[in-house]
């Protein structure tokens, strides 16, 4: 097997493995060992995800006892990418966001072994936490994961008042007192008049960065990325929140289920469930700024010409390892078709967005 993809070897006692399986639906960790490049690390491992825990090929969250031991990481996520026939959509999305200038996790494919048995190709995701900030030389600040649809920037969800303004968010880094910044943001979003909205919210949210994130979500068409599957980071120097993408496997023309998604499914204005997006789209000045950035990206980065080498190189990189993946090797014919499916999605989605730019006038 090619050594282009790193190999991670999980060494776990059978009793511990059975305990992990019995705790499938919770986040209980097991202490064990992980070998990477002949170095043995003491780790804690747990299953990660929500509905994905029921799949045959499961995803993991791994914590290292010494945060400086493994490339400065305290935690890493190993995603099975079970429903994505290409295994590359998540990484392709994060790389695309980084190209746009949006903070996004680093990622790389790895070969995962358990007690000497090959368990397939996984995608290692960088955890968005204080180590993420340190790696990039960014100021400290609280980080929240949007873990469910309560993270819609509204006081309510489906017409019902939420239990808390922080409902839907899980603090990944920071102190309980930092929650005041988040509640203040949501309060201002829900109580500021339309005439003052953009100026006021610009005091809490990095709007230039928000527009770039929105363009990335609109182009890649992550249907779930507007009310969860994102993270919030508050830069302590600027005192502004920034939005980061998270879990972008259901993109580039594929649904969460792995089926094809119509290229018109997510409107150019974004999903109405995101109350902040909905309010901003009512403002001509914001629509004008958004349209200008979107047009530029449609001309330069969201094109087959720009994405072709990225898609094909990732596809070629993963292919020899997928041939040995016990959960994917019998679907190689589908895998072979994935680059063209992605390219056709880019063509169709780009045409749809261009045809609807006038909606933003």
C-alpha positions in Angstrom: 0.0 0.0 0.0 1.2 3.5 -0.9 2.7 5.4 2.0 1.2 8.7 0.7 -1.6 8.3 3.2 -0.6 8.0 6.9 -1.6 4.8 8.8 -3.1 5.0 12.3 -3.1 1.8 14.3 -5.6 1.6 17.2 -4.6 -1.0 19.8 -7.6 -1.8 22.0 -8.4 -4.7 24.3 -11.5 -6.7 23.3 -13.3 -6.0 26.5 -12.7 -2.3 26.0 -13.9 -2.5 22.5 -17.1 -4.2 23.7 -17.6 -1.5 26.3 -17.2 1.1 23.6 -19.8 -0.6 21.5 -22.2 -0.8 24.4 -22.0 2.9 24.8 -22.7 3.6 21.2 -25.2 6.4 21.7 -23.2 8.4 24.3 -19.8 10.0 24.4 -18.2 7.7 27.0 -14.4 7.4 26.3 -12.1 4.4 26.6 -8.4 4.7 27.4 -6.2 2.9 25.0 -3.2 3.3 22.6 -2.8 4.7 19.1 0.3 4.1 17.0 1.2 6.7 14.4 4.6 6.5 12.5 5.9 4.0 15.1 5.1 6.3 18.0 2.7 5.1 20.6 0.2 7.6 22.1 -2.0 7.3 25.1 -5.4 8.3 24.0 -9.1 8.4 25.0 -11.4 7.3 22.2 -15.2 7.6 21.7 -17.7 7.4 18.9 -18.7 10.7 17.3 -21.6 12.0 15.3 -25.3 11.6 15.7 -27.1 9.3 13.2 -23.7 8.1 11.8 -23.1 6.0 15.0 -25.5 3.4 13.6 -23.5 2.9 10.4 -21.2 -0.2 10.0 -18.2 2.1 9.5 -18.2 4.5 12.5 -16.5 7.8 13.2 -14.3 8.5 16.2 -13.2 11.4 18.5 -9.7 10.9 19.8 -8.2 12.8 22.7 -4.4 12.8 23.4 -3.2 12.8 27.0 -0.4 15.3 26.1 -1.7 18.1 23.8 1.7 18.8 22.5 2.4 15.1 21.6 0.7 14.9 18.3 1.2 17.9 16.0 0.1 20.3 18.7 -3.4 18.7 18.7 -5.4 17.9 21.9 -8.2 16.2 19.9 -8.7 14.9 16.4 -11.8 13.7 14.6 -11.7 10.6 12.4 -14.7 10.7 10.0 -15.7 7.5 8.3 -17.4 9.5 5.4 -19.6 6.5 5.0 -22.4 8.0 3.0 -20.1 10.0 0.6 -19.3 7.8 -2.4 -16.2 9.9 -3.1 -14.8 10.2 0.4 -13.5 13.6 -0.6 -16.4 16.1 -0.3 -15.7 17.1 3.3 -12.0 17.9 2.6 -12.9 19.5 -0.7 -15.2 21.8 1.1 -12.8 22.8 3.9 -10.1 23.5 1.3 -12.5 25.6 -0.7 -13.4 27.7 2.4 -9.7 28.2 3.1 -9.2 29.4 -0.4 -12.0 31.9 0.2 -10.2 33.2 3.3 -12.6 31.6 5.8 -11.2 29.9 8.9 -11.7 26.2 8.4 -10.2 23.0 9.9 -7.3 21.3 8.2 -8.0 17.8 7.1 -6.2 14.7 5.6 -7.1 11.2 4.7 -5.6 8.4 6.7 -5.7 4.6 6.7 -7.3 3.3 10.0 -6.4 -0.1 11.5 -7.8 -1.7 14.6 -5.7 -4.4 16.2 -3.9 -5.0 12.9 -7.1 -5.2 10.8 -7.7 -2.5 8.1 -10.9 -0.7 8.8 -10.8 1.7 5.8 -10.0 5.2 4.7 -10.9 7.9 7.1 -10.8 11.7 7.0 -8.9 13.2 10.0 -10.4 16.6 10.9 -8.7 19.2 13.0 -10.6 20.1 16.2 -11.7 23.7 16.4 -10.5 24.7 19.8 -7.7 26.7 21.5 -5.1 24.6 19.8 -6.7 25.6 16.4 -6.3 29.2 17.3 -2.7 28.8 18.6 -1.7 27.0 15.4 -2.8 30.0 13.4 -1.5 32.7 15.7 -5.0 33.9 16.4 -6.2 35.7 19.6 -7.8 33.6 22.2 -11.6 33.6 22.4 -14.6 31.4 23.0 -15.5 28.8 20.4 -19.0 27.2 20.1 -20.1 24.3 18.0 -23.7 24.6 16.5 -24.9 21.1 17.4 -28.5 21.2 16.4 -31.2 23.4 14.7 -31.6 25.5 17.8 -28.5 27.3 16.7 -30.6 29.5 14.3 -29.7 32.9 15.8 -33.4 33.3 16.9 -35.3 33.5 20.1 -37.5 30.7 18.8 -37.5 27.5 16.8 -40.5 26.2 14.9 -42.6 28.9 16.5 -41.7 27.9 20.1 -39.6 29.9 22.5 -36.2 28.2 23.1 -35.2 27.2 26.6 -32.1 29.3 26.5 -30.4 31.7 24.1 -27.4 29.3 24.1 -29.6 26.4 23.1 -28.1 24.5 20.1 -24.6 25.5 21.0 -21.8 23.5 22.8 -18.9 25.5 24.1 -15.7 23.9 22.8 -13.4 26.5 24.4 -13.8 29.3 26.9 -15.5 29.9 30.2 -19.1 30.0 31.3 -18.9 33.8 31.5 -18.2 33.9 27.7 -21.8 32.8 27.1 -22.7 36.4 27.8 -21.1 37.4 24.5 -23.2 34.8 22.6 -26.4 35.7 24.3 -25.7 39.4 23.6 -25.2 38.6 19.9 -28.5 36.7 19.7 -30.3 39.4 21.7 -29.2 42.1 19.3 -30.1 40.1 16.3 -33.6 39.7 17.6 -34.2 43.1 19.0 -32.5 45.6 16.6 -34.6 47.6 14.2 -34.2 47.1 10.5 -32.9 50.6 9.9 -30.1 50.1 12.4 -29.6 46.4 11.9 -26.5 46.2 9.7 -24.6 48.8 11.6 -25.4 47.3 15.0 -24.7 43.7 14.1 -21.4 44.7 12.5 -20.3 45.6 16.0 -20.8 41.9 17.0 -20.2 40.0 13.8 -17.3 40.2 11.3 -19.5 40.9 8.3 -16.9 40.6 5.6 -16.0 37.2 6.9 -19.7 36.3 7.3 -20.3 37.0 3.6 -17.3 34.8 2.6 -18.7 32.0 4.8 -22.1 32.5 3.3 -20.7 32.3 -0.3 -18.9 29.1 0.6 -22.0 27.5 2.0 -24.1 28.7 -0.9 -21.6 27.4 -3.5 -21.0 24.0 -1.9 -24.7 23.8 -1.1 -24.6 22.4 2.4 -28.3 22.2 3.3 -27.5 21.6 7.0 -24.9 24.3 7.3 -27.2 27.2 8.2 -28.6 26.1 11.5 -25.9 23.6 12.6 -22.7 22.2 11.1 -20.9 25.4 11.9 -18.8 26.9 14.7 -18.6 30.3 16.2 -15.3 31.9 17.3 -15.2 35.3 19.0 -11.9 37.1 18.4 -10.9 38.7 21.7 -9.0 41.5 19.9 -11.7 42.6 17.4 -14.5 41.5 19.7 -16.3 40.1 16.6 -17.7 36.7 16.0 -16.7 34.6 13.0 -18.5 31.6 11.5 -16.5 28.5 10.6 -17.7 25.5 8.5 -18.0 22.0 10.1 -19.1 18.6 8.7 -19.4 19.4 5.0 -19.7 15.9 3.6 -23.2 16.4 2.3 -22.1 18.9 -0.4 -21.1 19.2 -4.0 -24.4 17.6 -5.2 -24.9 14.9 -2.6 -27.4 14.7 0.2 -26.7 13.5 3.8 -28.1 10.1 2.7 -25.6 10.0 -0.1 -28.2 10.5 -2.8 -28.1 13.2 -5.5 -29.4 16.6 -4.5 -30.9 18.9 -7.0 -28.6 21.9 -7.7 -31.4 24.4 -6.9 -32.3 23.0 -3.5 -30.6 25.7 -1.5 -31.7 29.2 -2.7 -29.2 31.9 -3.4 -30.4 33.7 -0.3 -29.6 30.8 2.0 -31.9 28.8 4.2 -34.6 30.8 5.9 -34.1 28.8 9.1 -31.0 30.9 9.7 -32.7 34.0 11.2 -29.5 36.1 10.9 -29.3 35.3 7.1 -33.0 36.0 6.7 -32.8 39.4 8.3 -29.7 40.4 6.4 -31.2 39.5 3.1 -33.9 42.1 3.7 -31.3 44.8 3.6 -30.3 46.2 0.1 -26.8 47.2 1.3 -26.1 43.7 2.5 -27.5 42.1 -0.6 -25.3 44.4 -2.7 -22.1 43.4 -0.8 -23.0 39.7 -0.9 -23.8 39.8 -4.6 -20.4 41.5 -5.4 -18.4 38.8 -3.5 -20.5 35.9 -4.9 -20.1 37.2 -8.5 -16.3 37.3 -8.0 -16.2 33.7 -6.6 -18.4 32.4 -9.5 -15.9 34.0 -11.9 -12.7 32.8 -10.2 -13.0 29.9 -7.8 -16.3 28.1 -8.2 -15.5 26.9 -11.6 -14.6 23.5 -13.1 -11.3 25.0 -14.4 -10.3 26.1 -10.8 -11.6 22.9 -9.1 -10.6 20.2 -11.6 -7.1 19.5 -10.5 -8.1 19.7 -6.8 -10.9 17.1 -7.3 -8.9 14.8 -9.6 -5.8 14.8 -7.4 -7.8 14.0 -4.2 -9.7 11.3 -6.1 -6.5 9.7 -7.4 -4.9 10.0 -3.9 -7.7 8.1 -2.2 -8.4 5.5 -4.9 -5.7 2.8 -4.2 -6.7 2.8 -0.5 -10.4 2.7 -1.2 -9.8 -0.5 -3.2 -8.9 -2.1 0.1 -11.5 -0.4 2.3 -13.8 -3.2 3.5 -16.8 -0.9 3.4 -16.1 0.8 0.1 -14.2 -1.6 -2.2 -17.3 -3.1 -3.7 -18.5 0.4 -4.7 -15.5 1.3 -6.8 -17.7 1.8 -10.0 -19.6 4.5 -8.2 -16.4 6.1 -6.9 -15.0 6.3 -10.4 -18.0 8.4 -11.5 -17.7 10.9 -8.6 -15.4 13.5 -10.2 -17.8 14.1 -13.1 -20.8 14.3 -10.8 -18.9 17.0 -8.8 -18.0 18.8 -12.0 -21.6 18.7 -13.3 -22.8 20.0 -10.0 -20.4 23.0 -10.3 -21.7 23.8 -13.8 -25.3 23.5 -12.8 -25.0 25.3 -9.5 -23.0 28.1 -11.0 -25.6 28.6 -13.8 -28.4 28.6 -11.3 -26.7 31.1 -9.0 -25.9 33.4 -12.0 -29.5 33.2 -13.2 -30.7 34.3 -9.8 -28.2 37.1 -9.1 -30.9 39.6 -10.0 -32.8 38.4 -6.9 -30.2 40.3 -4.9 -30.8 43.6 -6.6 
